[in-house]
Amino acid sequence: MTSFPQIRAVVFDLEFTAWEGSVAHRWSRPGEFTELVQIGALLVDARSFAVEREMDLLVKPRLNPVLSDYLVKLTGITNEELAARGVDFADAYRAFLDFADGARIAAFGRDDLIFEANLALYGMRGEKKLPPYANIVPWLIENGIDPKGRNACDVGPLAGVVFKGRKHNALADAYSVLGGIEALVARGARNPLLA
């Protein structure tokens, strides 16, 4: 039997500050920034999709420290919970890099740009860069799934996997993305977690 070295990957999702109409206006109204609020990440065996570790971090926004009612309703993250468990973005970013430990990272959409926007917003451009990033949206399209108007929480159900947890919770959404990837690979799609 041939043995292969283990390859790890990180499937993740982010939640960030939002208000009613933010998506339609692309966060262009005064005072609106995509400040990170939650990181949900799964360190997985890239071949078997077995989850080795989870990360679920709440992040305190600096410029808009009070979450909008819209975001609280969407994510279920309360201002009280954020005050009690939240960490500064700098600590959260470094914890994410440590968690990934150089492994390929993958998400639905351009969550890498959310990290970059926060680094720029907080004057942290000199920080260590993210590991190699895979946006799974083109891969979904390649496999016959139209992601337009969808979110990370929709990936699993679009691939026939039942969603578990609360939608727009970054960790539950990361599990949805992983479940969708695993289901499509089981049906013959190439594995997007392998470079």
N, C-alpha and C positions, 0 to 999 in steps of 0.2 A: 504494500500500500504506500502510495506517495504522500508525503507530508509536506504541507505548504507552510511557510512562515505566516504568522498571524498578521493581518493588516487591520488596523483600527481606523475608524472614521467617526466623526461627530455629526449627528443630525440635530439641528437646533431650530428654535423659533424665538422671535423677539416680540415683545409688546412695548409700545412707546406712546408718549403723550399724544392725545387726540381730543378733538372737540367735535360737536355736531357740525358737519360740513367740511371737516379737515381733508378728507379724502378727495372730495370734489374740487376743493380749492388747492389741493396739493401742498398743504401747510404753508400757503403763501400769505395768509392774513397776518397782520401785526401781532407779534408775541407768540406765534405758533412755531414750535420747533419739534422735531422728532426725537425728544429726549427719551432715552431708554428707561423703562419701568420694570421689565422682567426679562430674564434670560432663562429659557428652558432648553436643556441640552442632554443628549444621550450619547455616551461613548459606546460604540458597538463594534463587534467583529464584522468587518465589511463583507465577509463572505457568507456567514451564517445569519447575520442580522441580530445575533444575541446581544442583549443589552448588558454591558459590564458595569456601568455606573450612570447615575443621573445627576444633573445639576439643576437646581431651581433657585434662582436668586432674584430678589426684589431689589430694584435700583432706585435711589432717590434722585428725582430730577432736580437740577440746580436752579434753572431759570423759572420753571413753573412747578414749584414744590407741592402745590395742592392739585391733586388730580381732578379733572372735570367730572361732573356728574355723568356725562356721556361715557367716559372711559371706565368709571367705576361700574356702571351698568353693563358695559360691554364685556369687561374682563372679570368682574367680581373682586378685583383688588381694591381694598378700601384705603382711605388715607390713614386710618389708624394702624392697619396692618403694615403699610409702607413705613410709617414712622417707627414702628416696633422692630421690623425685620429688615428694612431697606439698608443698603450700603451705598457708598459713593460710587459713581461711575468708574473712577480710576481703579478702585479695588475690584469692582465687578469685572472690568475688562481684563485685568491681570489674572483674576481667578479663572476666567474663561480660557485665556491662553494657556494657563497651567493645566486646566482640565483637558484641553485638546492635545497638549504636548506635541505639537507639530503635525498631528494627524489631519488628513483632508477633512474639511468641514463642508456641510451641505445644508441648504435650506430652500424653502419655497420662495422664490423671488430674490430681491437684491438686499437681503438683510445685512450683507457685508457693507453696503453703503450706509446703513443706519449706524453701524459701528464707526465708520469713517466720519460721518456727519457729527457724531458725538465727540470724537477725538478733536475735530476741528473746532466745534462749538466751545469746548472747554480748554482750548489751547494746548492740546496734548499731541500735536503732530509728530513729535519725536519718539513716540512710543513704538514698541515692537509691532511689526505688521502681523496681520492675520495669517494663518496657514493657508495653503491652497484651497480655493473656494469653488464649490459647484452649486450653481443655481439650477434646481431641478425642473424649472418651468419649460425650457426647450425640450428636455427629455420627456416630460409628460406629453407635450404636443407630438413628439416623435412616436409616442406610443398611443396615439389616438384619443388623448384626453384634452379637452379644451379648458384651460385654466382661467380664461377671461372672466373677470368679476368674482373670482374665487379667492379663498384664503388658505393658509396652511391647514386649518381644521377640516377643509373639504377634501384634501388629498386622499386620505384613507377611504372615505365613502365613495369618491369618484372611481376608486379601484376595487370597490366591493367590500371594503373592510368597515365594520361597525365602529363608529366613533365612541370613545369612552372618555368620560370626564366632562369638563366644562369647555365649550368652545371659547377661543380667544384667551385661554390660559396657555402660556408659552410651553409648559411641559406637556400638557395634554395634546397641544397642536404638534409638538415634535414627535410624539408617539403616532399621531395620525400620519405625518409625513413618512415616518419609518414604515408603518404598516402598509401604506400605499406603494412604497418602493418595493418592499418584500413581495407583495401580491403581484405586482407587474413583472418582477424578475422571475417569480415562480411560473409565470405564463410565457416566459421566453424573452423578455426585454433584457437588454444589456444592463449590467449593474452600474449605476451612476456613482456609486461610492468607491469604485475601483478606477484609478487613473488610467 
